[in-house]
Amino acid sequence: MATPNDGWAFKIDETLCSGHGRCYSLAPQWFSADGAGYGTPTGQVDQDTPSADLQFIVDSCPEQAISIVAAGAETVEAGQEQK
């Protein structure tokens, strides 16, 4: 499993995203909208951010298009505990 050496980041699966906009509405500090209204992660999340806050954003996506990744690492599956 990936470790949060440099913090966390969000990843959006563009094949699943339908452009609901919940990610950038709920977490503008981590997402912005592209020209077509689809969410785009804006960068890395501090490693001290509570995992419940990150999981809330993942769970808020109706298309399940958002995942959490350790900066520079593979996807951390939703529901797995981050250490």
N, CA, C and O atoms as a GROMACS GRO file, in nm:
protein
  332
    1MET      N    1   0.084  -0.118   0.000
    1MET     CA    2   0.000   0.000   0.000
    1MET      C    3   0.088   0.124   0.000
    1MET      O    4   0.196   0.125   0.059
    2ALA      N    5   0.043   0.227  -0.066
    2ALA     CA    6   0.117   0.352  -0.072
    2ALA      C    7   0.122   0.418   0.065
    2ALA      O    8   0.032   0.400   0.147
    3THR      N    9   0.226   0.495   0.087
    3THR     CA   10   0.240   0.569   0.212
    3THR      C   11   0.238   0.719   0.182
    3THR      O   12   0.277   0.760   0.073
    4PRO      N   13   0.193   0.800   0.277
    4PRO     CA   14   0.181   0.943   0.254
    4PRO      C   15   0.311   1.019   0.278
    4PRO      O   16   0.314   1.111   0.359
    5ASN      N   17   0.416   0.981   0.209
    5ASN     CA   18   0.546   1.044   0.230
    5ASN      C   19   0.539   1.195   0.212
    5ASN      O   20   0.594   1.270   0.293
    6ASP      N   21   0.475   1.239   0.108
    6ASP     CA   22   0.469   1.382   0.077
    6ASP      C   23   0.328   1.436   0.079
    6ASP      O   24   0.303   1.545   0.028
    7GLY      N   25   0.235   1.363   0.137
    7GLY     CA   26   0.096   1.406   0.140
    7GLY      C   27   0.010   1.323   0.045
    7GLY      O   28   0.058   1.230  -0.019
    8TRP      N   29  -0.114   1.360   0.039
    8TRP     CA   30  -0.211   1.289  -0.043
    8TRP      C   31  -0.250   1.376  -0.162
    8TRP      O   32  -0.226   1.496  -0.163
    9ALA      N   33  -0.311   1.313  -0.259
    9ALA     CA   34  -0.366   1.384  -0.373
    9ALA      C   35  -0.495   1.313  -0.414
    9ALA      O   36  -0.513   1.195  -0.385
   10PHE      N   37  -0.583   1.386  -0.480
   10PHE     CA   38  -0.703   1.325  -0.535
   10PHE      C   39  -0.679   1.294  -0.682
   10PHE      O   40  -0.602   1.362  -0.750
   11LYS      N   41  -0.747   1.192  -0.729
   11LYS     CA   42  -0.741   1.155  -0.870
   11LYS      C   43  -0.885   1.138  -0.917
   11LYS      O   44  -0.966   1.078  -0.847
   12ILE      N   45  -0.916   1.190  -1.034
   12ILE     CA   46  -1.049   1.173  -1.092
   12ILE      C   47  -1.038   1.084  -1.215
   12ILE      O   48  -0.958   1.110  -1.305
   13ASP      N   49  -1.118   0.979  -1.217
   13ASP     CA   50  -1.126   0.892  -1.334
   13ASP      C   51  -1.215   0.960  -1.436
   13ASP      O   52  -1.337   0.966  -1.419
   14GLU      N   53  -1.154   1.012  -1.539
   14GLU     CA   54  -1.228   1.088  -1.640
   14GLU      C   55  -1.330   1.005  -1.716
   14GLU      O   56  -1.423   1.059  -1.775
   15THR      N   57  -1.312   0.872  -1.715
   15THR     CA   58  -1.410   0.786  -1.783
   15THR      C   59  -1.538   0.771  -1.702
   15THR      O   60  -1.642   0.732  -1.756
   16LEU      N   61  -1.531   0.801  -1.571
   16LEU     CA   62  -1.648   0.790  -1.483
   16LEU      C   63  -1.713   0.925  -1.453
   16LEU      O   64  -1.834   0.932  -1.429
   17CYS      N   65  -1.635   1.031  -1.454
   17CYS     CA   66  -1.684   1.164  -1.416
   17CYS      C   67  -1.791   1.212  -1.514
   17CYS      O   68  -1.773   1.208  -1.635
   18SER      N   69  -1.905   1.259  -1.458
   18SER     CA   70  -2.014   1.313  -1.539
   18SER      C   71  -2.030   1.464  -1.522
   18SER      O   72  -2.122   1.523  -1.579
   19GLY      N   73  -1.942   1.526  -1.445
   19GLY     CA   74  -1.945   1.670  -1.430
   19GLY      C   75  -2.050   1.723  -1.335
   19GLY      O   76  -2.102   1.832  -1.356
   20HIS      N   77  -2.082   1.648  -1.231
   20HIS     CA   78  -2.180   1.695  -1.132
   20HIS      C   79  -2.130   1.818  -1.056
   20HIS      O   80  -2.210   1.902  -1.016
   21GLY      N   81  -2.000   1.828  -1.037
   21GLY     CA   82  -1.941   1.944  -0.972
   21GLY      C   83  -1.939   1.941  -0.821
   21GLY      O   84  -1.906   2.041  -0.758
   22ARG      N   85  -1.973   1.829  -0.762
   22ARG     CA   86  -1.972   1.823  -0.615
   22ARG      C   87  -1.832   1.838  -0.560
   22ARG      O   88  -1.814   1.898  -0.454
   23CYS      N   89  -1.733   1.785  -0.629
   23CYS     CA   90  -1.596   1.792  -0.577
   23CYS      C   91  -1.552   1.937  -0.560
   23CYS      O   92  -1.503   1.975  -0.454
   24TYR      N   93  -1.567   2.018  -0.662
   24TYR     CA   94  -1.521   2.157  -0.649
   24TYR      C   95  -1.619   2.244  -0.572
   24TYR      O   96  -1.580   2.351  -0.525
   25SER      N   97  -1.743   2.201  -0.558
   25SER     CA   98  -1.837   2.275  -0.473
   25SER      C   99  -1.809   2.250  -0.325
   25SER      O  100  -1.813   2.342  -0.244
   26LEU      N  101  -1.779   2.125  -0.292
   26LEU     CA  102  -1.753   2.088  -0.153
   26LEU      C  103  -1.609   2.114  -0.108
   26LEU      O  104  -1.584   2.139   0.010
   27ALA      N  105  -1.517   2.109  -0.200
   27ALA     CA  106  -1.375   2.121  -0.164
   27ALA      C  107  -1.299   2.207  -0.264
   27ALA      O  108  -1.210   2.158  -0.334
   28PRO      N  109  -1.333   2.336  -0.272
   28PRO     CA  110  -1.264   2.422  -0.369
   28PRO      C  111  -1.114   2.437  -0.340
   28PRO      O  112  -1.038   2.481  -0.426
   29GLN      N  113  -1.073   2.401  -0.219
   29GLN     CA  114  -0.930   2.406  -0.187
   29GLN      C  115  -0.854   2.293  -0.256
   29GLN      O  116  -0.731   2.300  -0.266
   30TRP      N  117  -0.925   2.190  -0.304
   30TRP     CA  118  -0.859   2.075  -0.366
   30TRP      C  119  -0.900   2.051  -0.510
   30TRP      O  120  -0.836   1.974  -0.581
   31PHE      N  121  -1.009   2.118  -0.555
   31PHE     CA  122  -1.059   2.096  -0.691
   31PHE      C  123  -1.097   2.229  -0.755
   31PHE      O  124  -1.133   2.325  -0.687
   32SER      N  125  -1.090   2.232  -0.887
   32SER     CA  126  -1.143   2.343  -0.964
   32SER      C  127  -1.222   2.283  -1.080
   32SER      O  128  -1.218   2.162  -1.104
   33ALA      N  129  -1.293   2.368  -1.151
   33ALA     CA  130  -1.370   2.322  -1.267
   33ALA      C  131  -1.293   2.354  -1.393
   33ALA      O  132  -1.233   2.460  -1.406
   34ASP      N  133  -1.296   2.261  -1.488
   34ASP     CA  134  -1.235   2.292  -1.617
   34ASP      C  135  -1.338   2.367  -1.701
   34ASP      O  136  -1.447   2.396  -1.652
   35GLY      N  137  -1.308   2.399  -1.823
   35GLY     CA  138  -1.395   2.478  -1.909
   35GLY      C  139  -1.529   2.413  -1.938
   35GLY      O  140  -1.625   2.482  -1.971
   36ALA      N  141  -1.537   2.281  -1.926
   36ALA     CA  142  -1.661   2.209  -1.952
   36ALA      C  143  -1.739   2.177  -1.824
   36ALA      O  144  -1.844   2.114  -1.830
   37GLY      N  145  -1.686   2.219  -1.709
   37GLY     CA  146  -1.755   2.195  -1.582
   37GLY      C  147  -1.716   2.068  -1.510
   37GLY      O  148  -1.778   2.032  -1.410
   38TYR      N  149  -1.614   2.000  -1.559
   38TYR     CA  150  -1.566   1.878  -1.493
   38TYR      C  151  -1.462   1.916  -1.387
   38TYR      O  152  -1.388   2.012  -1.403
   39GLY      N  153  -1.459   1.839  -1.279
   39GLY     CA  154  -1.365   1.865  -1.172
   39GLY      C  155  -1.223   1.829  -1.211
   39GLY      O  156  -1.198   1.734  -1.285
   40THR      N  157  -1.130   1.908  -1.158
   40THR     CA  158  -0.988   1.886  -1.178
   40THR      C  159  -0.917   1.904  -1.045
   40THR      O  160  -0.929   2.010  -0.983
   41PRO      N  161  -0.843   1.803  -0.998
   41PRO     CA  162  -0.768   1.821  -0.874
   41PRO      C  163  -0.666   1.934  -0.891
   41PRO      O  164  -0.602   1.947  -0.995
   42THR      N  165  -0.653   2.016  -0.787
   42THR     CA  166  -0.564   2.131  -0.796
   42THR      C  167  -0.426   2.106  -0.739
   42THR      O  168  -0.337   2.189  -0.755
   43GLY      N  169  -0.408   1.994  -0.673
   43GLY     CA  170  -0.275   1.965  -0.620
   43GLY      C  171  -0.280   1.874  -0.500
   43GLY      O  172  -0.381   1.809  -0.472
   44GLN      N  173  -0.173   1.872  -0.433
   44GLN     CA  174  -0.150   1.783  -0.321
   44GLN      C  175  -0.225   1.827  -0.196
   44GLN      O  176  -0.246   1.946  -0.174
   45VAL      N  177  -0.266   1.730  -0.116
   45VAL     CA  178  -0.333   1.753   0.011
   45VAL      C  179  -0.232   1.728   0.122
   45VAL      O  180  -0.159   1.629   0.118
   46ASP      N  181  -0.227   1.815   0.220
   46ASP     CA  182  -0.134   1.799   0.330
   46ASP      C  183  -0.154   1.666   0.400
   46ASP      O  184  -0.268   1.623   0.420
   47GLN      N  185  -0.046   1.601   0.436
   47GLN     CA  186  -0.055   1.468   0.500
   47GLN      C  187  -0.124   1.472   0.636
   47GLN      O  188  -0.163   1.368   0.687
   48ASP      N  189  -0.138   1.590   0.694
   48ASP     CA  190  -0.206   1.603   0.824
   48ASP      C  191  -0.356   1.621   0.811
   48ASP      O  192  -0.426   1.628   0.913
   49THR      N  193  -0.408   1.628   0.690
   49THR     CA  194  -0.552   1.641   0.671
   49THR      C  195  -0.618   1.513   0.720
   49THR      O  196  -0.576   1.403   0.683
   50PRO      N  197  -0.721   1.525   0.804
   50PRO     CA  198  -0.787   1.404   0.855
   50PRO      C  199  -0.839   1.315   0.742
   50PRO      O  200  -0.899   1.364   0.646
   51SER      N  201  -0.815   1.186   0.754
   51SER     CA  202  -0.858   1.093   0.650
   51SER      C  203  -1.010   1.094   0.632
   51SER      O  204  -1.059   1.066   0.522
   52ALA      N  205  -1.085   1.126   0.738
   52ALA     CA  206  -1.231   1.135   0.725
   52ALA      C  207  -1.270   1.248   0.630
   52ALA      O  208  -1.369   1.235   0.558
   53ASP      N  209  -1.195   1.357   0.628
   53ASP     CA  210  -1.223   1.467   0.535
   53ASP      C  211  -1.200   1.424   0.392
   53ASP      O  212  -1.278   1.458   0.302
   54LEU      N  213  -1.093   1.350   0.370
   54LEU     CA  214  -1.064   1.301   0.235
   54LEU      C  215  -1.168   1.200   0.190
   54LEU      O  216  -1.216   1.204   0.076
   55GLN      N  217  -1.203   1.110   0.279
   55GLN     CA  218  -1.301   1.006   0.245
   55GLN      C  219  -1.438   1.067   0.217
   55GLN      O  220  -1.511   1.017   0.132
   56PHE      N  221  -1.473   1.175   0.286
   56PHE     CA  222  -1.600   1.244   0.261
   56PHE      C  223  -1.608   1.290   0.115
   56PHE      O  224  -1.713   1.276   0.051
   57ILE      N  225  -1.500   1.345   0.064
   57ILE     CA  226  -1.499   1.390  -0.075
   57ILE      C  227  -1.512   1.272  -0.170
   57ILE      O  228  -1.588   1.278  -0.267
   58VAL      N  229  -1.439   1.165  -0.144
   58VAL     CA  230  -1.449   1.044  -0.227
   58VAL      C  231  -1.593   0.993  -0.227
   58VAL      O  232  -1.648   0.962  -0.333
   59ASP      N  233  -1.654   0.984  -0.109
   59ASP     CA  234  -1.789   0.931  -0.097
   59ASP      C  235  -1.895   1.024  -0.154
   59ASP      O  236  -2.006   0.980  -0.184
   60SER      N  237  -1.864   1.152  -0.168
   60SER     CA  238  -1.961   1.250  -0.219
   60SER      C  239  -1.978   1.244  -0.370
   60SER      O  240  -2.074   1.300  -0.423
   61CYS      N  241  -1.889   1.179  -0.439
   61CYS     CA  242  -1.898   1.170  -0.585
   61CYS      C  243  -2.002   1.064  -0.624
   61CYS      O  244  -1.984   0.946  -0.594
   62PRO      N  245  -2.111   1.106  -0.690
   62PRO     CA  246  -2.215   1.009  -0.725
   62PRO      C  247  -2.170   0.906  -0.829
   62PRO      O  248  -2.231   0.800  -0.842
   63GLU      N  249  -2.065   0.937  -0.902
   63GLU     CA  250  -2.015   0.844  -1.004
   63GLU      C  251  -1.898   0.759  -0.954
   63GLU      O  252  -1.846   0.675  -1.027
   64GLN      N  253  -1.857   0.781  -0.829
   64GLN     CA  254  -1.742   0.711  -0.770
   64GLN      C  255  -1.617   0.728  -0.856
   64GLN      O  256  -1.540   0.634  -0.875
   65ALA      N  257  -1.599   0.850  -0.906
   65ALA     CA  258  -1.487   0.879  -0.996
   65ALA      C  259  -1.364   0.931  -0.923
   65ALA      O  260  -1.258   0.945  -0.984
   66ILE      N  261  -1.376   0.959  -0.792
   66ILE     CA  262  -1.264   1.017  -0.718
   66ILE      C  263  -1.197   0.911  -0.633
   66ILE      O  264  -1.263   0.831  -0.567
   67SER      N  265  -1.065   0.911  -0.637
   67SER     CA  266  -0.986   0.825  -0.549
   67SER      C  267  -0.879   0.910  -0.482
   67SER      O  268  -0.853   1.023  -0.522
   68ILE      N  269  -0.819   0.853  -0.379
   68ILE     CA  270  -0.712   0.918  -0.305
   68ILE      C  271  -0.583   0.846  -0.340
   68ILE      O  272  -0.577   0.724  -0.338
   69VAL      N  273  -0.481   0.922  -0.370
   69VAL     CA  274  -0.350   0.863  -0.399
   69VAL      C  275  -0.246   0.929  -0.312
   69VAL      O  276  -0.254   1.048  -0.283
   70ALA      N  277  -0.148   0.852  -0.271
   70ALA     CA  278  -0.032   0.911  -0.205
   70ALA      C  279   0.045   0.984  -0.313
   70ALA      O  280   0.060   0.933  -0.424
   71ALA      N  281   0.094   1.101  -0.281
   71ALA     CA  282   0.166   1.181  -0.381
   71ALA      C  283   0.273   1.097  -0.447
   71ALA      O  284   0.365   1.048  -0.380
   72GLY      N  285   0.263   1.079  -0.578
   72GLY     CA  286   0.360   1.002  -0.653
   72GLY      C  287   0.346   0.851  -0.643
   72GLY      O  288   0.438   0.778  -0.680
   73ALA      N  289   0.231   0.803  -0.593
   73ALA     CA  290   0.216   0.658  -0.575
   73ALA      C  291   0.086   0.609  -0.641
   73ALA      O  292   0.015   0.687  -0.704
   74GLU      N  293   0.058   0.482  -0.624
   74GLU     CA  294  -0.061   0.420  -0.681
   74GLU      C  295  -0.185   0.456  -0.600
   74GLU      O  296  -0.176   0.509  -0.489
   75THR      N  297  -0.302   0.428  -0.658
   75THR     CA  298  -0.430   0.458  -0.595
   75THR      C  299  -0.448   0.382  -0.466
   75THR      O  300  -0.415   0.264  -0.456
   76VAL      N  301  -0.503   0.451  -0.365
   76VAL     CA  302  -0.545   0.390  -0.241
   76VAL      C  303  -0.694   0.364  -0.255
   76VAL      O  304  -0.771   0.458  -0.275
   77GLU      N  305  -0.736   0.239  -0.245
   77GLU     CA  306  -0.876   0.205  -0.264
   77GLU      C  307  -0.963   0.271  -0.158
   77GLU      O  308  -0.926   0.276  -0.040
   78ALA      N  309  -1.078   0.321  -0.200
   78ALA     CA  310  -1.174   0.378  -0.105
   78ALA      C  311  -1.208   0.273  -0.001
   78ALA      O  312  -1.232   0.157  -0.036
   79GLY      N  313  -1.211   0.312   0.124
   79GLY     CA  314  -1.244   0.219   0.230
   79GLY      C  315  -1.122   0.160   0.298
   79GLY      O  316  -1.133   0.108   0.409
   80GLN      N  317  -1.004   0.168   0.233
   80GLN     CA  318  -0.883   0.119   0.298
   80GLN      C  319  -0.836   0.224   0.397
   80GLN      O  320  -0.848   0.344   0.371
   81GLU      N  321  -0.784   0.180   0.507
   81GLU     CA  322  -0.731   0.273   0.606
   81GLU      C  323  -0.599   0.328   0.556
   81GLU      O  324  -0.514   0.254   0.507
   82GLN      N  325  -0.582   0.459   0.570
   82GLN     CA  326  -0.457   0.523   0.533
   82GLN      C  327  -0.370   0.532   0.656
   82GLN      O  328  -0.417   0.574   0.762
   83LYS      N  329  -0.245   0.493   0.644
   83LYS     CA  330  -0.155   0.494   0.760
   83LYS      C  331  -0.041   0.591   0.735
   83LYS      O  332   0.046   0.607   0.820
   0.00000   0.00000   0.00000
